[in-house]
Amino acid sequence: MNNKEIPYKIYLEESEMPKQWYNVRADMKNKPAPLLNPGTHQPMTLSELEQVFCTELAKQELDDTTPYFDIPQEIQEFYKMYRPSPLVRAYCLEKKLGTPAKIYYKFEGNNTSGSHKLNSAIAQAYYAKKQGLKGVTTETGAGQWGTALSMACSYFDLDCKVYMVKCSYEQKPFRREVMRTYGASVTPSPSETTEVGKKILAQHPGTTGSLGCAISEAVEVATQTEGYRYVLGSVLSQVLLHQTVIGLETKTALDKYGITPDIIIGCAGGGSNLGGLVSPFVGEMLRGEKNYQVIAVEPASCPSLTRGKYAYDFCDTGMVCPLAKMYTLGSGFIPSANHAGGLRYHGMSSVLSQLYDDGLMEARSVEQTSVFAAAQQFARIEGILPAPESSHAIRVAIDEALKCKETGEEKTIVFGLTGTGYFDMYAYQAFNDGKMSDYIPTDEDLKPGFDSLPKID
Ligand SMILES: *Cc1c(COP(=O)(O)O)cnc(C)c1O
């Protein structure tokens, strides 16, 4: 331990902000399995990928060997508008819990999109602009990604077409209007504007949509409209790369005060914030320099790491995207209707899947009522109203801190607080009214999803 007093908030100087992203794949002995062409089952080539993605991003996607990528100057400048994000010492929460543990959280909710997603949105919009494209298409579920992307596109004067899962489009009109304010066009998915949308509507009339289905529509429009490409807010290795700005800032801040974490915790949907937070630390583990306990937290109702299979799967319902090897519940999996807390994607980043399979990371699943209880406790003592997604990490951070209380261990816990929850007040309302319930899928419930996995030799 050192004698420096640790402030409530550790901020970095602008000059201390990362100038490069860190590609953890370069240090992995077991590389993540390559993306496969869904038709031929051969590894995707650059020329195939760049028909869907911006060329520079496709190169990042395929690059397993370059450890650092320079962050272009214009992206660094945009980052300065809302970064560095604070690393907060949760003194008040520690006191309330009566734990000897030291708890820190990296807060990514201090921008209008309300989450970490802007870190990758601005990078993706930048590369699209540099390539001379007219615009990009994407999907959004709850709306955080669509919001972040619409902000990034308006900054670079790019057109932004968002396919929004229909039930969210209807239930979250405010997010939709934020996107439109930033100039994006927002279409409820499935829609009649695409072939795949029409097909899904014919098969499932009245469906309220899913992320996988919105992805298929966005990809179709991108590949069939001149001057457009598709961009994605999570899961892909390029997104995880951009999100390492979170982990790099965290590490610099901790190093400034000589703090070494014991446990690093993040919520896991597609894996981008967790991957970004832990990459620099996992890199040290991979190089044999240090050891940390890394914990991914996922909903018990969408348990891709804890109960999924490590297999090649479709990334989307329409089966138009490349196949990725990942921990997955199957692209046919849909979480039960009472699931409120986000993190509903069926698969997990192939980088994190490999790290998990190699034992460098653990995973825990938590039930949503316990997640909202943690969210409420955190809001009341630390002041920030957390996103339900982020609250998965809060749950496990509190659980670990309470274990320290029993054992007397003074562990240092760092967790990622990915965003704020102002647009999730229906879920908070259900919790406050005592109307929120938990549903853990049975093995029987998971079977159709597993049955939908493609057969790859
Ligand atoms: C999208 C989102 C997540 C989950 O996405 P990952 O790619 O797993 O990081 C978590 N928290 C918030 C606030 C989000 O918006």
The ligand as a MOL file (V3000), in Angstrom:
LIG
                    3D

  0  0  0     0  0            999 V3000
M  V30 BEGIN CTAB
M  V30 COUNTS 15 15 0 0 0
M  V30 BEGIN ATOM
M  V30 1 C -25.0360 -2.2270 -24.4920 0
M  V30 2 C -24.7900 -2.0940 -23.0540 0
M  V30 3 C -24.1860 -3.1150 -22.3060 0
M  V30 4 C -23.8340 -4.4560 -22.8630 0
M  V30 5 O -23.0390 -4.5050 -23.9990 0
M  V30 6 P -21.5870 -5.1290 -23.9940 0
M  V30 7 O -21.1870 -5.1630 -25.4100 0
M  V30 8 O -21.6530 -6.4790 -23.3660 0
M  V30 9 O -20.7370 -4.2120 -23.2170 0
M  V30 10 C -23.9320 -2.9000 -20.9810 0
M  V30 11 N -24.2780 -1.7390 -20.3800 0
M  V30 12 C -24.8700 -0.7400 -21.0660 0
M  V30 13 C -25.2440 0.5060 -20.3360 0
M  V30 14 C -25.1420 -0.8740 -22.4150 0
M  V30 15 O -25.7240 0.1170 -23.0810 0
M  V30 END ATOM
M  V30 BEGIN BOND
M  V30 1 1 1 2
M  V30 2 1 2 3
M  V30 3 2 2 14
M  V30 4 1 3 4
M  V30 5 2 3 10
M  V30 6 1 4 5
M  V30 7 1 5 6
M  V30 8 2 6 7
M  V30 9 1 6 8
M  V30 10 1 6 9
M  V30 11 1 10 11
M  V30 12 2 11 12
M  V30 13 1 12 13
M  V30 14 1 12 14
M  V30 15 1 14 15
M  V30 END BOND
M  V30 END CTAB
M  END
